[in-house]
Amino acid sequence: MKSKLVSIILIAIAITPLAAQNIPGNAGINLMLIKGDYKKVIDTCQQMLVSDSLNPEIFFNMGIAYQNMLEEDSALNCFSQAASLDPDNKAYVFMLAKGYYGKEKYKLAEPLFRKLCAVDSLNWAYASYLTSIYMQNFKYDEAINIYDKFLMKDSANSIYLDKMGWAYLKKKDFNYAIVLYTNSLAINNKNLTAIKNLAFLYSETMNYDTAMQLLTQGIEIDSSDMDLYVRRAALYYSKHYTKRALDDYLVVLSSGDSSKIYLKRIGIGYCNNLQPQEAIIFLSKAYQKDSSDYETCSYLGQSYYNLKDMKKSIYYYDKVVRILTPVSVQLGLTYILLGESQKGDGMYKEAIASYMHAMNLKPDPNIYLITANLYDEKLNDKEKAIYFYQKFLDNIKNARMNFTPEYIETVKQRLEFLKSKPVKEKQQKNVIL
């Protein structure tokens, strides 16, 4: 029995080195990766790790295989192991940083990319990731500092100019952003990114005609780019060129994009062009998508009015009233609350202006009383105090609050007292309600 046991042990010892010899080396793993045998790579690497668990290249190759199999968590874990075993290896650190970036773990990715850029400051792959993180975190100056290094090396590179232009655009430095994008466009006059962003910048700086010309230039370069039509249509619409906007929105619609806003603006274009029948077709489609849009309802009301269909016109205008009533009520209440805050801060004239806005939107005799009290007690304007006390008493029947007879009598007494007091002559002022 003893001899049999010794024989088994000897056989196991003999087989072990043979099995190790059958595991391919790194060259063999690279060949498997090239062939796409990712599962085989993983199995082989796992076998190798049994006897060589501190080899970062094994973890790295296994991470590449997992990544190609779209097993991102496993890939990230392997790259983390490789980078921890050999933190100075740029390939390992880069793959780990990219893995964090892909999972939007920017706080973990940023120091790794900064480390890589410190070693090789003119590696665009490293810099593009780091600046992307800076831009997403609103660190525009940090991104600009990096772009500057690349532009100093290659000032005629439109990619660098576009990136720098975008950073200055986000910083709201529109004038310098225009310079950068103009330079980029001079290098490549078919650069649609530069054209779109320049058009935006010119529209933001009130140079609408230049913006429209640029978008037209872009459309001549690529007439299939619907974003150019959308941008130009929006500019036309903002300048009340609704017929021109209509033509562009029709192109967008023909591409298959039937968004509510495009349907509505096409309908408005036809309505303003005195084509109510065509307007109704598109406005009705917009209404089906959103029946709570008061503007769509209003133009439907106008279109039916132009067709002398008063019943349908009334229906849609009545819909507008029902949509806007809650908004006007809420706005009126907000003006009252604003007035209260202004009164609390001693801004009495501003408070009165807010109360008057509220009165126009949400009539309430109590507002007359509040205003009268301000003129009486805070502003010492007896004439206007008298005026508003009288307005309160004249409209008391419409008040939402129930005032006791005693309180109303107190107001009347105060009014009579003010009327009996001599008032200094002053220029008659109109009271705006």
URTAKA-V119068 format. One record per residue. N is the residue number from 0. RES is the residue in one letter. PHI is phi in whole degrees, 0 to 359 (NA if undefined). PSI is psi in radians with two decimals (999 if undefined). NEAR is the number of other ideal C-beta (glycine too) atoms within 8 Angstrom. Layout:
N|RES|PHI|PSI|NEAR  N|RES|PHI|PSI|NEAR
This chain:
0|M|NA|-0.74|4  1|K|298|-0.72|5  2|S|296|-0.63|6  3|K|295|-0.75|7  4|L|297|-0.76|8  5|V|299|-0.69|8  6|S|298|-0.74|8  7|I|297|-0.77|8  8|I|298|-0.75|8  9|L|296|-0.68|8  10|I|295|-0.74|8  11|A|298|-0.74|8  12|I|297|-0.65|7  13|A|289|-0.63|8  14|I|285|-0.60|8  15|T|305|-0.90|8  16|P|295|-0.54|7  17|L|296|-0.71|8  18|A|296|-0.72|8  19|A|297|-0.63|8  20|Q|293|-0.43|6  21|N|281|-0.21|5  22|I|281|2.14|9  23|P|298|2.66|8  24|G|279|-3.01|6  25|N|299|-0.59|7  26|A|296|-0.70|7  27|G|293|-0.65|9  28|I|294|-0.72|13  29|N|300|-0.67|9  30|L|295|-0.71|9  31|M|298|-0.69|13  32|L|296|-0.72|14  33|I|297|-0.70|6  34|K|284|-0.26|6  35|G|86|0.32|6  36|D|275|1.14|8  37|Y|292|-0.67|12  38|K|297|-0.70|8  39|K|293|-0.63|8  40|V|299|-0.80|15  41|I|297|-0.80|12  42|D|299|-0.75|8  43|T|295|-0.78|13  44|C|297|-0.68|14  45|Q|296|-0.64|9  46|Q|294|-0.70|8  47|M|293|-0.59|11  48|L|292|-0.36|11  49|V|300|-0.70|7  50|S|255|-0.15|6  51|D|216|1.17|8  52|S|283|-0.11|6  53|L|249|0.39|5  54|N|264|1.87|10  55|P|295|-0.51|13  56|E|294|-0.56|8  57|I|296|-0.81|11  58|F|298|-0.70|15  59|F|297|-0.84|14  60|N|297|-0.68|14  61|M|294|-0.64|13  62|G|297|-0.71|16  63|I|299|-0.76|12  64|A|296|-0.81|14  65|Y|299|-0.69|14  66|Q|298|-0.72|10  67|N|290|-0.38|9  68|M|269|0.11|9  69|L|63|0.45|5  70|E|262|1.37|8  71|E|295|-0.69|11  72|D|297|-0.76|6  73|S|294|-0.69|9  74|A|297|-0.78|13  75|L|298|-0.69|13  76|N|297|-0.70|9  77|C|293|-0.74|13  78|F|294|-0.61|15  79|S|296|-0.73|10  80|Q|296|-0.76|10  81|A|296|-0.79|17  82|A|292|-0.57|14  83|S|288|-0.56|6  84|L|282|-0.52|10  85|D|220|1.33|8  86|P|293|-0.20|8  87|D|266|-0.04|4  88|N|277|1.97|10  89|K|297|-0.62|9  90|A|296|-0.75|7  91|Y|294|-0.80|14  92|V|295|-0.69|13  93|F|296|-0.78|12  94|M|294|-0.66|14  95|L|294|-0.78|14  96|A|298|-0.75|13  97|K|297|-0.64|10  98|G|297|-0.78|13  99|Y|297|-0.73|13  100|Y|299|-0.79|14  101|G|298|-0.49|7  102|K|266|0.17|8  103|E|62|0.50|5  104|K|266|1.22|8  105|Y|292|-0.53|11  106|K|295|-0.54|5  107|L|278|-0.60|8  108|A|285|-0.65|14  109|E|303|-0.88|10  110|P|297|-0.52|7  111|L|291|-0.76|13  112|F|292|-0.62|14  113|R|296|-0.67|9  114|K|298|-0.76|9  115|L|294|-0.72|15  116|C|292|-0.54|13  117|A|294|-0.58|6  118|V|282|-0.69|6  119|D|220|1.50|8  120|S|289|-0.26|7  121|L|248|0.45|8  122|N|269|1.90|9  123|W|295|-0.57|7  124|A|300|-0.79|7  125|Y|294|-0.83|12  126|A|295|-0.66|14  127|S|295|-0.66|8  128|Y|291|-0.79|13  129|L|296|-0.77|14  130|T|293|-0.57|14  131|S|298|-0.72|9  132|I|295|-0.76|13  133|Y|301|-0.78|12  134|M|296|-0.69|13  135|Q|291|-0.43|7  136|N|261|0.26|7  137|F|64|0.41|6  138|K|267|1.16|8  139|Y|293|-0.67|12  140|D|295|-0.66|7  141|E|297|-0.72|9  142|A|295|-0.72|13  143|I|298|-0.69|12  144|N|301|-0.67|8  145|I|288|-0.79|13  146|Y|301|-0.62|13  147|D|303|-0.73|9  148|K|299|-0.72|11  149|F|287|-0.64|13  150|L|291|-0.58|12  151|M|296|-0.56|6  152|K|280|-0.63|6  153|D|214|1.48|7  154|S|288|-0.21|5  155|A|257|0.32|5  156|N|269|1.95|9  157|S|293|-0.48|11  158|I|296|-0.81|6  159|Y|295|-0.70|11  160|L|297|-0.72|15  161|D|296|-0.74|15  162|K|296|-0.78|11  163|M|295|-0.71|13  164|G|300|-0.71|14  165|W|296|-0.70|11  166|A|297|-0.76|14  167|Y|290|-0.58|14  168|L|298|-0.81|13  169|K|294|-0.49|9  170|K|284|-0.11|9  171|K|72|0.30|5  172|D|270|1.34|8  173|F|293|-0.62|11  174|N|295|-0.79|7  175|Y|287|-0.55|8  176|A|298|-0.68|14  177|I|298|-0.74|12  178|V|300|-0.81|8  179|L|295|-0.81|13  180|Y|292|-0.58|15  181|T|296|-0.72|9  182|N|296|-0.71|9  183|S|297|-0.73|14  184|L|290|-0.52|12  185|A|293|-0.55|6  186|I|283|-0.71|9  187|N|223|1.70|8  188|N|286|0.00|5  189|K|251|0.31|5  190|N|282|1.70|12  191|L|292|-0.53|11  192|T|299|-0.81|7  193|A|296|-0.71|15  194|I|298|-0.82|15  195|K|296|-0.79|13  196|N|289|-0.60|14  197|L|295|-0.72|14  198|A|299|-0.75|15  199|F|299|-0.80|11  200|L|297|-0.72|13  201|Y|292|-0.62|13  202|S|292|-0.63|11  203|E|292|-0.48|7  204|T|261|0.34|9  205|M|70|0.29|5  206|N|264|1.18|8  207|Y|295|-0.69|11  208|D|297|-0.72|6  209|T|296|-0.71|8  210|A|299|-0.76|14  211|M|295|-0.69|12  212|Q|297|-0.71|8  213|L|296|-0.77|12  214|L|294|-0.63|15  215|T|296|-0.72|9  216|Q|299|-0.73|9  217|G|297|-0.71|14  218|I|295|-0.64|12  219|E|294|-0.54|6  220|I|285|-0.77|8  221|D|216|1.63|8  222|S|286|-0.10|5  223|S|267|-0.09|4  224|D|277|1.72|10  225|M|293|-0.44|10  226|D|299|-0.60|7  227|L|296|-0.75|14  228|Y|295|-0.72|13  229|V|298|-0.79|10  230|R|296|-0.77|12  231|R|291|-0.68|13  232|A|298|-0.73|14  233|A|297|-0.68|9  234|L|294|-0.79|14  235|Y|303|-0.79|13  236|Y|296|-0.70|11  237|S|294|-0.46|7  238|K|265|0.17|7  239|H|66|0.41|5  240|Y|271|1.19|8  241|T|291|-0.46|13  242|K|290|-0.75|9  243|R|294|-0.72|9  244|A|299|-0.71|14  245|L|305|-0.83|13  246|D|299|-0.73|8  247|D|290|-0.72|13  248|Y|294|-0.54|14  249|L|295|-0.65|9  250|V|297|-0.78|10  251|V|298|-0.73|13  252|L|297|-0.67|11  253|S|292|-0.33|6  254|S|280|-0.13|7  255|G|109|-0.03|4  256|D|266|1.82|8  257|S|252|0.79|7  258|S|300|2.62|6  259|K|303|-0.74|9  260|I|296|-0.60|7  261|Y|289|-0.76|12  262|L|300|-0.78|15  263|K|297|-0.79|15  264|R|288|-0.52|14  265|I|297|-0.79|13  266|G|299|-0.73|18  267|I|295|-0.69|13  268|G|300|-0.78|14  269|Y|293|-0.68|13  270|C|298|-0.81|15  271|N|290|-0.35|8  272|N|269|0.21|9  273|L|60|0.75|6  274|Q|236|1.22|8  275|P|298|-0.60|13  276|Q|297|-0.79|8  277|E|293|-0.65|8  278|A|300|-0.74|15  279|I|297|-0.63|13  280|I|303|-0.84|9  281|F|278|-0.65|13  282|L|295|-0.61|17  283|S|294|-0.67|9  284|K|294|-0.69|10  285|A|295|-0.67|15  286|Y|295|-0.64|12  287|Q|296|-0.57|6  288|K|281|-0.54|7  289|D|205|1.68|8  290|S|281|-0.05|7  291|S|261|0.11|5  292|D|276|1.88|11  293|Y|296|-0.55|10  294|E|293|-0.75|8  295|T|300|-0.80|13  296|C|298|-0.70|15  297|S|296|-0.76|11  298|Y|288|-0.52|14  299|L|296|-0.75|15  300|G|301|-0.74|15  301|Q|293|-0.72|11  302|S|295|-0.77|15  303|Y|293|-0.59|14  304|Y|298|-0.76|10  305|N|294|-0.43|9  306|L|270|0.10|9  307|K|65|0.40|5  308|D|262|1.46|8  309|M|290|-0.57|8  310|K|297|-0.80|6  311|K|289|-0.60|9  312|S|298|-0.78|12  313|I|299|-0.72|9  314|Y|302|-0.81|9  315|Y|283|-0.63|13  316|Y|294|-0.66|11  317|D|297|-0.62|8  318|K|296|-0.70|12  319|V|300|-0.78|12  320|V|300|-0.78|8  321|R|293|-0.57|7  322|I|289|-0.74|11  323|L|275|-0.36|9  324|T|304|-0.86|8  325|P|299|-0.58|7  326|V|293|-0.77|8  327|S|293|-0.63|10  328|V|296|-0.80|10  329|Q|295|-0.69|8  330|L|295|-0.71|10  331|G|299|-0.78|13  332|L|297|-0.67|10  333|T|296|-0.69|8  334|Y|297|-0.66|14  335|I|297|-0.79|13  336|L|295|-0.66|8  337|L|298|-0.77|9  338|G|300|-0.70|14  339|E|297|-0.75|9  340|S|294|-0.73|8  341|Q|295|-0.69|12  342|K|297|-0.75|11  343|G|297|-0.41|6  344|D|264|0.13|6  345|G|79|0.18|5  346|M|268|1.25|8  347|Y|291|-0.72|11  348|K|295|-0.72|7  349|E|295|-0.66|8  350|A|297|-0.74|13  351|I|298|-0.71|12  352|A|298|-0.71|8  353|S|295|-0.73|13  354|Y|298|-0.65|14  355|M|291|-0.64|12  356|H|298|-0.75|10  357|A|297|-0.68|15  358|M|296|-0.65|12  359|N|293|-0.56|8  360|L|268|-0.60|10  361|K|219|1.34|12  362|P|305|2.32|7  363|D|203|2.03|9  364|P|304|-0.44|12  365|N|299|-0.52|10  366|I|294|-0.62|13  367|Y|300|-0.72|13  368|L|293|-0.75|12  369|I|299|-0.74|10  370|T|294|-0.73|12  371|A|300|-0.74|15  372|N|298|-0.68|10  373|L|295|-0.81|13  374|Y|297|-0.63|14  375|D|286|-0.89|14  376|E|265|-0.52|4  377|K|255|-0.67|8  378|L|256|-0.14|9  379|N|53|0.69|6  380|D|253|1.61|8  381|K|295|-0.67|11  382|E|299|-0.81|9  383|K|286|-0.56|12  384|A|299|-0.81|13  385|I|301|-0.80|11  386|Y|303|-0.83|10  387|F|282|-0.53|13  388|Y|298|-0.71|16  389|Q|292|-0.68|9  390|K|298|-0.68|11  391|F|298|-0.84|14  392|L|294|-0.63|11  393|D|292|-0.45|6  394|N|247|0.25|10  395|I|301|-0.50|10  396|K|293|-0.35|4  397|N|263|0.10|6  398|A|290|2.49|11  399|R|281|-0.46|4  400|M|270|2.65|5  401|N|265|1.88|4  402|F|268|2.36|8  403|T|289|2.67|6  404|P|303|-0.61|6  405|E|295|-0.71|6  406|Y|293|-0.77|8  407|I|299|-0.69|11  408|E|297|-0.65|8  409|T|297|-0.72|8  410|V|297|-0.75|12  411|K|298|-0.71|9  412|Q|295|-0.71|8  413|R|296|-0.69|10  414|L|297|-0.80|12  415|E|296|-0.65|8  416|F|297|-0.79|8  417|L|296|-0.67|12  418|K|294|-0.55|7  419|S|280|-0.32|5  420|K|279|2.44|7  421|P|293|2.39|3  422|V|248|2.28|6  423|K|298|2.47|4  424|E|292|2.36|3  425|K|208|2.87|6  426|Q|299|2.27|3  427|Q|298|2.24|4  428|K|244|2.45|7  429|N|284|2.44|4  430|V|263|2.07|6  431|I|265|2.15|4  432|L|254|999|5
